[in-house]
Amino acid sequence: MIKPDDCSLTPDQYKKVKDEAIRALTQAEALGVFPTPIEDIMAAANIEEVKEDVLNESFITKLRKEAGSALRRAVKKVIGLFDARSGLVFIDQSLMAVKKTYVRLHETGHAFMAWQRQMYAVVEDCESTLSPDVAELFDKEANVFASEVLFQGDAFINESFGDDFGIKVPMRLSKKYGASVYASIRQYVSKNHRACTVIVLNPPELIPGDGFRANLRRVISSASFEEQFGILNWPEYFTPDDDVGAMVPLHKRRMSGKKSLSLTDINGTKHEFVGEAFTNTYQVFILIVSSRALTTTNFILGTP
């Protein structure tokens, strides 16, 4: 079953959060500065990160007691914490660098968006609250704020239009924007005007012979793809015997060549698509785009 993506805010909710992200970038004088200067964004939100690795159980217990009922408690291991009383942010220092960046911006979202900052004395975040699966509006907003700041509104997607469509484009831009490949591919697809989708799989589990099974993790589609094809009923896993599974890179390969496949739209009409894959060993990305969309003219989004 496909789980909801954290960008599933209503248009009004999304605009409200995006406006706040642009305001934060503007106040920090960070528009057009790459990678996005995270410390400047945090300063604009009047918060500061404690660099020491103090996010242990005794420290968290102490803050929980002090916060009392004004606490938003994590359901799993705490990897980020915002203390609204002191304006301090605490991050799990064992996280990978790109993950720390995202957590910092998520906590900054809690601090910068005034309607959120006044809700809790202490906010704890874990993998669940930072996940695309999150259901609570409070954390959806912070996730979208983090993404909009990191990719500087529409700057990332507009820059991507300068290249031919392909999975190497978000991979390349991820380095410039200081984002993970995963987040960059999601941004590339979700804001693209073309009919495209990315199927995210768990690493393939090899089985005897030349077979494997790669379980479905998530599907992110562009608005134009969903309008034409709806929410497709993808299988729970893929094998080498289907068109999507045949693109999964194996045996230390990182990428697959482009391959053709067809998909049926909501009216029952078949359309030709082109797909290619990349794996970073943590997950496999199958990027699929309408063959017809590859011949359409690029256009630039409005902000910033």
N, C-alpha and C positions, 0 to 999 in steps of 0.2 A: 504493500500500500504506500502510495506517495504521500509524504508528509508536507504540511504547509511550509512555505518559505517565509523568512522573517521580513521580506519586503512586501508582504501581503497587507499593507496598510490601505485604508481608503484613500482616494486621491486627495481629499482635504487633509487627512492626517499626514500623508507623505509630504505634501507641500509645506505644512507647518514645520515639520522636522527639517526638511531640506533648507527652508529659509533660515532656520537656526544654525545649520551647519555653515551656510554661506556667511552668515553674520559672524560666526566664530572665526572663519578664515579671514574675513575682512578686518576684524578687530586685531587679529594676530599679525596682520600684514603678510599673510602666508599665501595669498592667491598667486599662482604662477611660480611658487617656490617648491622645488622638488629635491628629494622626497618631502612630503608635507612635514614641516617642522613641528613635531608633536609637543615638545616642551613649550613652544610659543602658543600653541592652541590651549594647552593646560593653563598657561599663565593668563590667557584671555578669560578663562573660566574661574580665575582666582583659586586655583588649586595647585598642589605641588606633590610630586611623588617622593615617597620615602624609599631611597635606593637600597637600604639595608634589607636583608632577608629576615624579616621579623614576623612574617605571616604564619605563625605556628599556632597550635591549638590553645595554649595558655593565653596568648595575646588576643586571639579571636574571642575566647570565653570572657575575657576582661571587658572587651568592647561591647559584647552582647549584654552583659550585666548593666553597663552604663547606659546603653541605648534603651533598655526596657522594651516597652511596647512599640517604640518608634524604630523598630528594626525590621529590615527585609532580609530574611535569612535564606541562605543557599541550601539546596537539598543535597548537594554533593560537596566534594572537597572545594574549599574556597581558593580561587586563583586570582581574584581581584576584589578589592574592598575600598569603598569610598566612605570616609568619615566626614559628613557634612558639617559637623560642629567645628572641626579643626581645619577643614579644607585640605585634608591629606588623603592621598591615594596610596594603597599598598598592593603590590603585585607579587605573585609567585615568581621568584627569580630563577626558578629552574625551567621556565617556559622558553620555547624557541623565540628568537628575536622578533620574527614577524607576528607571532602570537602575542608577545608583550605589547607590540604596537597597537594591535586591535583592542586588547584589554584596556590599555591606557585611554584609547578614544572612547570606548564603551563607558568607562567610568567618567570621562569628561562629559559625555552626553548627559549622564545623571546630574552632573554639577551645572552644566551650562544652561540646560533647558529649565527655566525658572519654575515651571509647574511641577517638575520632578524633584528639584533640589529641596523644596519645602516639605516633601512628603515623608521623608525618613531621616533619622539622625545617622544611621549606619546602613549602608547597602552592601550586601555580600553578593558576589557573582561566582558562578561555577560553570562547568561545561554546558549545563542545561540552559542557563540563562543567556549564554553567549551563542547558543546553537540556532541554526535556521529553523529548528523544530519548535522553538519557543512559542507559547501561545499567549502569554501575558503582554498586553499593550505596553506596559512600562518598559519591558526589555526589548520588545520589537522596536520601539522608538529609539532606544539607546543604540541598538544594532544598526539601524538605518542612519542615525547621526554619525556613527563611526565610519560607515561606508562612504557617506557623502563627503565627509571631511577628508578621508584618506584619498579618495579619487577626485577631490576638488569639484564637486558637483558633476557637470557634464564634460569636464576637461578631458578625462581619460577616454570616454567613448568618442568624443569629437576627434581627439588625436588619432584614435584607432582607425578612423575613416580614411586616413592618408595612406593606408596600406591595403593590399588585396586581402579579402576575408580569409582567415585561417587561424588555426590554434596557436601558431607561433607569435601572432600579434599580441594577445594578452600576456603571453609568457615573457615577451621582450619588455612590454610596458610595466610589468610587475616590478622590475628592478628599478625603473625610474621613479615609480610612485611609492616604493618601499612596502609593497603589499605581497601577500602570499600568492602563489599561482592559482590556488583554489579561488580566493576572493576575486582575483583579476579575471578569471574565466567567467565567474558568475556575473561580474559587472559587465563584461563584454557581451554576454548573451542577453541578460535581462534588460539592458538599455538599447539593444540593437534594433534598427528599423527593419532588418531582414527577417524572414521566416526561418528561425534557427532555434536549436535546442541543444543542450549538453546533458548527456546521460552520465552520471557519476556512479562508478562501480567500486566495490571493494576489490582489493587485489585478488587476482584469480587463484583459486585453489586447484592445484594440479591433481589429476586423477590418473590411474594407470593408463598407459598408452600415450596418446598425444592430446588427450582431452583436458578440460578444465571447467570450472564453474565459477562465475563471477557474480556475486550477489548485487542487486540494485541498491544503491544508497540514496540517490536523489536525482530528480530531473528538474532542470531550470530551463524555462522557455521564454522567448521574446513574446511581446504582446501580439505581434502580427502572426506568430506561429499558433498561439492559443486561439486567436480569433478564427483562423482557418481550419485548425485540426482539433481544437478542443483539448481536453486532458486525455491523452492517449493511455490506453490500458497496457502499459509495459509489463512484461513478465517479471517475476521476482528475481530471476537470475538469467544469465546468458551463457551460452556455450559456443564452441567453434562452429557449430552447425547452423547458426543463424547469422543474418547479415550484420547485426551489431556486434555479436561476439567474435565474428571473424576479424574484426578490426583491433581486438585487444592485443597489445604488444606482449610478446613472451620472450623468455630466455635472455634476459638482460637488455632487450631492446627497449628503448624509451618511447619510440613513436612508430606509428604505422603509416603506410602510404594512403593516399586518398582512394576511396572506394565508392561505388554507386549503390544506391538502394532506393526503394520506393515506399512511400507512405500514403495512406488513404485519408482524405479530409472528411469533414463532418457531412459532406454531401455524397460521399461514396466515390469521389473521383481520385484516381491515383496521381501522385506527383513524384517526379524524380528528385532525389536528394544526393548530396555528396557528403561523405563522412570521413573523418580522420581521428586518430587517437593519440593520447599522450599519457604516460604514467610517471608519477613522481615517487613511486613505490608505496605511498600511503593510500592512493586511490588512482583509478583510471578514469580519464575524461574522454568521452566520445562526443565530438563536436559534429553536429549535423546541420546542414544548411540547404535550403531549396536551390536547386540548380538554376532556376529562373531568377532567384534573388541575386545571384552572383553577377548578373548582367545589368542590374538596376543601378541608378545613379545614387551616390552617397549624398547625405544631407547633414547639416550641422544642427545639433540641439541648442536650445536657447541659453542656458546658464551653466556656469558663470561666463 
